[in-house]
């Protein structure tokens, strides 16, 4: 209490929160005080403390997160020049975040600004690995299409399945190398005890858990979605002859093979 001439002018109530998130406690405390405490006339109540920094950070994140997702979407579209592949990667991002949420729950971490930063970084890494997987799948599918048209037939569901298997298998080693490299750099942070270790742990945990689920996502979910999307574009009548575009593609593939044959 602070007084002047025997009259109390300020009353400070300090609350030390342990075992729960700061923002959730303040929200519940505000609701409880508003519903049960009636302030006398001329009395004001003001909430102040570290949670004010959290509120300002949350206001910034409400702008930063949508802008980040928009930038990722634009970069993906500029890379693929097609909306189908772009949406495949964007729709796969929530699956990559599942692992981060599970690991946070297991370790008992609450949501915070540092955790939000970790999820933003995880979204970028998951999008990157998804792009590489789609590139492998596109290359394998183009090769299978060219072989089918060169054989005088339209590509079939079997060709698409074969292309997905080839593209996904070729992606296993690069994906595992990426995961191991990221995990090797982040896992030691979980046992750090120096200054700022608590913040770094909350940044690292979403990425560590997310990389595990991202591995399953990249190797299983993306190929499955890719197969469903590309299967809708297959010709309904396999007996239909190849189009001019397909003939030119097959010819280009054949010339490339002829050029590479002497070197082999």
N, C-alpha and C positions, 0 to 999 in steps of 0.2 A: 504494500500500500504506500502511496505517496500522498501527503497531506499538506495543507497550507492554512495556518491559523486554526488548527484543530479540525478542519473540514477535509474529508477524504475526497480527492479529485480523481485519482486513478487507482484501479485495482487490477493487478496482473495475476493471471492464473497460468502457471507453467505445466504443461503435460508432456511427459516423456513416453513415447509410444514404442512398444517392444512386441515383436511377433506378428505384426500385420502392416499393411501398406498405409502410408501417411494420408494419401488422398481419400481413401475409403473411410478412414477414421474421422477425418474432418467433416466429410459429407454426412456421416451418421450423427456426429456430435452437433452439427448445425441443425439437423432435423429435430433432434431430441430437445435442444435448447429452445428452438422456435415453437415447439409444441407444448412444452411443459413449463417454461420460465416466462413470467410476465414482468417486464422491466418497468420500474417506476418512471413517472414523468420526469423528463430531463436527463434520463440515463441512456447511454448508447452502448452498444456492444460491437466490438470489432475483432475479427479473427486475423491473426498475424503469425508469421513464423516461416519455417522452411517450405511449407506447402505452397506459399506464394510463388516461389521459384518453380515449383512443379506445375502450377497453373499456367504460368507464362510459357514454360516449355511445352506443355500440352497444346496451347494455342498456336505455337509455331509448328508443332508436328502436324496439326490439322491442315496446315498448308504444305509442309514439306513432303508428307507421305503421298498425297494425291499427285503432286508435281513429280515426285520420283517415279511413281507408277506410269504417269503420262510420258515421261522421258523414256522409260524402258519400252513402252508400247511403240513410240515413234522410232526408236533405234531398231527394234525388231522389224517394223514395217519397212524401214529403209534398207534393211539387210535382205529380207525375203521378197519384198515388192508384192506380197500377196497377203490377204487378210486371214486365210485359213491357217497357215503356219504361224502367223502372229498370234492368233487366238489360241492355238494349241499350246504355245509356251505360256501365255498369260493365264489361261485357265489351269495350268499345271502349278502355278505358284502357290495356291492355297495348300496343295498336297505337300509341298516342300516345307511349309511352315508348321505342319503337324508335329514333326519331330522336335522342333524347338519348343513348342507348347508342352509336349509330354515331358521333356527333360526339365523344363522349368517347374512343372508340377511335382516331379519326382524329387528335385532338390529343394522344394519349398520356397522358390523365389517369387516375389510379387512383381507385378508390372511396374515399370519405371521408365524414365527417359533413356537410361542406358540399355534396357531391354529393347525398347523401340529402335534404337540405333542398331542393335544386333540383328533385329528382324529386317531392317532395311538392307543391311549388308548381305544377309542371307538371300533376300529376294534377288539381288543382283547376281550372286553366284549361281543360284538355281536357274535364272534366266540364261546365264552364259552356258552352263552345261546343257540346258535344253536346246539351245541354238546349235551346239556342236552335234548333238544327237540327231537333230533334224537334218543337218547337212549330210551326215553319213547316210541317213535313210533316203534322202533325195538322190544322192549319187548312186546308191544301190538300186533304187527304183528306176532311174533313167537307164541304167545298164540293162536291167531286165526288160524294160520296154523296148529298147533298141534291139535286143536279141529276139524278142517276140516278133517285131515287125520285120526284121531281117529274115526270119523263118517263114514269112508270109501269113502270119496270123495275128489276131489282136491280143493284147495282154489280158491275162485271166487272173482270177482270184489266187490261183496257185503261184503265178509270177509275183504278185504283190506279197504274198506270204513269204516267199523265198527271199525277196528283197528286204523285207523287214528283219528276217532272221540274220541275213548277212550284215545289214547295217547295225543291228543291235549287238551282234557278237563282236564286230570290229570296234565298238565303243566301250567294251568292258574294261580293257586295260587302261585307256586314257582316263576313263571315269574313276577307276580305283586309284590311279596315281594322283588325280586331283584331290580325292577325298583323303587319302593318306597324308598328302602334303599339308592340307588345311588342318587336319586333326592333329598332326605332329606339332604344328605351331600354336594351336589353341588349347589343347588338353593340359599342358603344364600350367596354364593360367589358373585352372581350378584349384591348384594347391599353393598358389602364391599367397604371401602374407604381408607384403610390403605396402608402402603408401599407394593408395589408389587401387588396391587389389580387388576390393569389393565392386567397384565400378567396372573394372575390366572383366571380372567374372560374369557379371550380368550382360556384358556385351558378347562374351564368348559362348555362354550357354546356349542361346538360340541358334548360333551358327553350328555348334557341335551337334546338337540334336537334329537340326535341320539338314545337315549334310548326310546323316544316316538315312532319313526318309527321302532326301533328294536322290540318293543312289537308287533306291527302289523305284522312285518316280521316273527317273531318266531311263532306266533299263526295262521297265515293265509298263508303266502307265502311258508314257509318250508314244512308244511303238504301237500300243493298242489303239490309242486315239488316232494316230496317223493312219493305221490300217482302216479304221472305220470311215475316216474322211476320204481317203483315196479310193476306197471300194465304191463309193457313190459315183465316182467319176469314170469307172470302168465302163466300156461299151456293153450295152445289153445284149447285142448279138455278136458273139465271138467270131462268127464266120465272116463278118464284115471285113473287107480288105483294108489295108493300111492307107491312111491319108497321106497327102503330099508332105505335110510336116513330119509325119512318122517316117516316111521314106527318106527324106533328107537327113533326119536324125540317125537312122540306121546307116546311111551311106557315110555320114561323118564318123560314126563309130567304127565302121569298117576300115576307112582310111587311116584312122588312128591306130587300129590294130596292125595294119600293113606296115605303118611306119615303125612301130615298136617291135615287130617280128624280127628284123635283121639284128637289132641290138640284143635281143634275147639269145 
